[in-house]
């Protein structure tokens, strides 16, 4: 078999690591592919699965919400000689290496590595690339997929899924994908599976009726429009465009270029009149990523909407459905995913309403809320991130959210902003240290991280977290 070892992978800094990982996978008798369950994890798994399949490498797939000691012990007990971890594994290296005599780990991840070493480790942080903003887990998996190519295969079509993963991991927060992600976008465009363009930075351009597009957007808070159904309808009704077709509200993608410009102009004028600053108004336009092979007007066409669909499957214990959709199942799996998405949206809406009604508790440097059992632990981080942009929640402080995970454990999710990261915030460190201080475990990224702590330790955790954030921001 002729490999592409003489051809560069999309991220040159990771080429040697990617090729070493690919060689190990080819030498394996069978691979167990284990991945995380969010949008980045599902796309990571789909990319790896397709690449292994094309390379003729036998594999099985499994998912874990949390890769803890018990999960790793169970993985070791499967008897596979090689285990490929995607979108996690780096932060659990200390636990994984305890089983080095049982299986060989191959890791394609972007989270902060634990203090341990392993031979086959593909992670942007190891080569000076920011894993929180420049390369996602799906991007690491895609880099590995390119290294797994032969002269008879071309995995660049998988770039579309890598972009979905990066967007799902919020790596386009500043309006576009940057860093090593740019090379993947370029390969996707070259392969004919992606398009990028500047467009309105509101979620739901493919599927949401126009009034809901404006009402539910949190990209920029516009008084009288955001979270205001009547205001959104009134703004649109005053424009000289047809808002409905065959009795149904049109969507953004239904509009012509001229009609879109009319809406944008009206939205900008409204924002200025209601005191929105010029810098915020610039955030109304961003780079969007379109999966051109998918049908127009569907969730699968837009990277942001696709990622939300995937989150909806895994957050409700159906990672298998999300993987099937990523791998092209457009029948039963897609129908099931859409049903889960409706449930997901309803639960997030109810979660946000809970935060809005009960508010947050403000400490010196952080703010927090405890949802108990009222928000699922699998979506409390999403609610926290969305609440950070809501009215009456301070964007200048990180937000910490608690939700009951079991009778003995509490899930902790933390979200910040890139402005806070620029000032020194690193939530992965906050979660790791604060959770460790109360007998838990945590980690993640500088702008978004999580932990699991013993139930009843919330107050102590907040005390430690507030102190650590104080040290970071005041240093």
C-alpha angles and dihedrals in degrees: 000000000000114000131200094242089131092056123082121247115227092262107050094193089063098043098103092046093046093050092048091051091047092051091052092050092051090052093052120104089216133350129219107211111204122182144171119260106235125093092274091048094048094049089045089054093046092050092048093044093052092046093049090048093051091047090053094242114148112232146162126211131224135167134214129190090203125017100215133152094276093050092049091049089052090049090051089052092060090078098231114149093211128037121191112204117197126190091002138039101087094082091047098047092117089059095040095052089058084075097047091124091054103048141357113244122217112189130197104177143129103208126108108285121237119237097276138092134233131172101232105050124144110185129140092219089066090064100039098268117131109246092195097057112007106045130016131203088265088052090054090048090049091051088054091047091055089051089052093059123114128199086270098053137061117192098182090107086071089068088088091063091046089056091049088053093049092049090046088053089055094244090141093062092122092056101275144029113272142181118021089354088072092067090053092049089051092051091049091052091047090050091052096241099104140049126187127196142152111265143145108308096224123122116243103038091146102043115013121097108245097255091051090047089061098035097052099039116117097176089100125007109232114182111235093018109052110075089357114111095182093049092050092050092047093052092051094042090059093060126093095239134100106257098185136048121197088349094306128108113255122235129228093262089054091064125092120238090259092050091050091052090052091055094045092050092050091047093051092047091050092048093051092049090052096051103263109153124239093248091056092046089057086061089066088080124056142152112279129199121217125194097218096195092061123085116269115249095032132108090245094063096066122058093219095049092043090054092051090051090053093048088054092058099048097040088062097048096263103112087143089066092051092049091050091052091050090051092054107269103150099169126058095357094053092047090051091047091054091051090051089048091058090052090046093052092048093050093047091049090051090046092052090048089053091054091045092050099042098030128205132286113241123216126181095279107003139042127213149176133198114218096180107190095336094089122041112249089230092063104030090097091055091050090049092051093049092045090056088070095043131103116277093019115107113237088195093070131059113248123225122197131192128201130171111257100178140335089284106029139060124204116225123199125183130190132184139166132258088244089061091046088054087056092053106275115150111175092183088066092042093052094044096049099038093047092046089053091059098039099268139107132239150150143138133134135337093253099035129023143149145202145187118228136175112274113263094032096098096107093049091046092052091050091054094042093051091052093048093049089049090055092048097048096040096047 
